[in-house]
Amino acid sequence: MMALADILIAALLVAGGVFGLVGAWGLVRLPDMMTRLHGPTKAATLGVGSVLIASMAFFWVHHDHLSWHELLIGLFLFLTAPITGLYIGKAHMHLSWKPEELPQPPSGAEWATWGKGAETSPIVTVPDDAPGRE
């Protein structure tokens, strides 16, 4: 019975790692901000949730007590990650920027970096030697 529980715990850990990798891949490879937003939110809810369930199962099987800390962390993540994604998406939609209005990335990069906007960019850049800039 303990071997079956260990296999289940290992499977949950592997599933959490896979969801984390897929979320990171989605953050880097998806084409625009609205689609790129889904990767980290799904990784946070499914990947970290799987790892937390595996941790709860481990302590229940091997130490004969159920750890409620993981349950509270999971509840917090399941409540905050989708809501955070929703509000980031809403903020992006309210800006109403068209993709052609955004600054072009520097050569060799896939997205624009801070302080490297074009002259026609709606993003205001601040010089590195400006007062208050660390």
Phi, psi and omega per residue, in radians:
M1 nan -0.678 -3.132
M2 -1.203 -0.591 3.110
A3 -1.144 -0.686 3.100
L4 -1.129 -0.701 3.099
A5 -1.138 -0.695 3.106
D6 -1.131 -0.639 3.092
I7 -1.146 -0.728 3.110
L8 -1.121 -0.730 3.111
I9 -1.106 -0.763 3.116
A10 -1.113 -0.695 3.125
A11 -1.126 -0.692 3.096
L12 -1.140 -0.683 3.103
L13 -1.145 -0.723 3.113
V14 -1.144 -0.737 3.112
A15 -1.076 -0.720 3.093
G16 -1.088 -0.717 3.095
G17 -1.138 -0.702 3.125
V18 -1.134 -0.777 3.102
F19 -1.086 -0.666 3.090
G20 -1.106 -0.752 3.110
L21 -1.150 -0.729 3.118
V22 -1.127 -0.679 3.090
G23 -1.118 -0.732 3.105
A24 -1.163 -0.713 3.107
W25 -1.089 -0.732 3.122
G26 -1.120 -0.650 3.121
L27 -1.115 -0.632 -3.080
V28 -1.502 -0.691 -2.922
R29 -1.744 -0.316 -3.106
L30 -1.249 2.633 -2.881
P31 -1.281 -0.678 -3.078
D32 -2.321 3.082 -2.994
M33 -1.120 -0.707 -3.081
M34 -1.169 -0.687 3.081
T35 -1.356 -0.558 3.133
R36 -1.180 -0.390 -3.119
L37 -1.183 -0.499 -3.054
H38 -1.246 -0.547 -3.104
G39 -1.011 -0.992 -3.114
P40 -1.175 -0.580 -3.135
T41 -1.209 -0.679 3.091
K42 -1.225 -0.650 3.113
A43 -1.132 -0.672 -3.131
A44 -1.186 -0.764 -3.079
T45 -1.343 -0.827 -3.066
L46 -1.478 -0.776 -3.097
G47 -1.191 -0.928 3.141
V48 -1.203 -0.598 3.072
G49 -1.068 -0.716 3.092
S50 -1.126 -0.723 3.122
V51 -1.150 -0.687 3.120
L52 -1.169 -0.691 3.079
I53 -1.131 -0.691 3.084
A54 -1.094 -0.694 3.114
S55 -1.146 -0.738 3.090
M56 -1.080 -0.766 3.139
A57 -1.131 -0.678 3.128
F58 -1.054 -0.856 -3.126
F59 -1.197 -0.524 3.103
W60 -1.236 -0.723 -3.095
V61 -1.349 -0.797 -2.984
H62 -1.625 -0.384 -3.088
H63 -2.151 0.083 3.058
D64 0.983 0.562 2.961
H65 -2.559 2.582 -3.126
L66 -1.630 2.195 -3.129
S67 -1.559 2.074 -3.111
W68 -1.483 -0.219 3.130
H69 -1.072 -0.764 -3.140
E70 -1.113 -0.638 3.117
L71 -1.118 -0.728 3.122
L72 -1.193 -0.691 3.086
I73 -1.104 -0.774 3.118
G74 -1.086 -0.738 3.098
L75 -1.070 -0.760 3.100
F76 -1.064 -0.776 3.138
L77 -1.149 -0.756 -3.130
F78 -1.145 -0.431 3.091
L79 -1.513 -0.669 -2.996
T80 -1.567 -0.635 -3.061
A81 -1.104 -0.843 3.109
P82 -1.148 -0.625 3.138
I83 -1.191 -0.698 3.084
T84 -1.082 -0.784 3.093
G85 -1.058 -0.691 3.115
L86 -1.079 -0.806 -3.093
Y87 -1.280 -0.555 3.027
I88 -1.141 -0.739 3.089
G89 -1.107 -0.715 3.101
K90 -1.118 -0.722 3.108
A91 -1.086 -0.694 3.114
H92 -1.134 -0.730 -3.132
M93 -1.171 -0.615 -3.134
H94 -1.252 -0.385 3.075
L95 -1.224 -0.509 3.094
S96 0.966 0.612 3.073
W97 -1.426 2.398 3.025
K98 -1.493 2.622 -3.120
P99 -0.999 -0.557 -3.137
E100 -1.312 -0.259 3.088
E101 -1.431 -0.337 -3.102
L102 -1.321 2.681 -3.122
P103 -1.151 2.532 3.096
Q104 -1.312 2.506 3.108
P105 -1.214 2.664 3.068
P106 -1.110 2.800 -3.089
S107 -1.050 2.387 3.127
G108 1.528 -0.038 3.130
A109 -1.993 2.762 -3.117
E110 -1.684 -0.287 3.094
W111 -2.536 2.844 -3.094
A112 -1.218 2.631 3.106
T113 -1.975 2.761 -3.095
W114 -1.092 2.305 3.078
G115 1.480 0.090 -3.103
K116 -2.042 0.482 -3.100
G117 -1.220 2.719 3.101
A118 -1.371 2.988 -3.117
E119 -1.126 -0.544 -3.118
T120 -1.592 0.159 -3.062
S121 -1.300 2.465 3.043
P122 -1.319 -0.115 -3.132
I123 -1.529 2.211 3.123
V124 -1.474 2.249 3.115
T125 -1.831 2.535 -3.140
V126 -1.965 2.273 3.124
P127 -1.078 2.654 -3.116
D128 -1.124 -0.491 -3.102
D129 -1.645 0.231 3.131
A130 -1.224 2.591 3.123
P131 -1.066 2.436 3.131
G132 1.538 -0.141 3.128
R133 -1.624 2.221 -3.094
E134 -1.741 nan nan
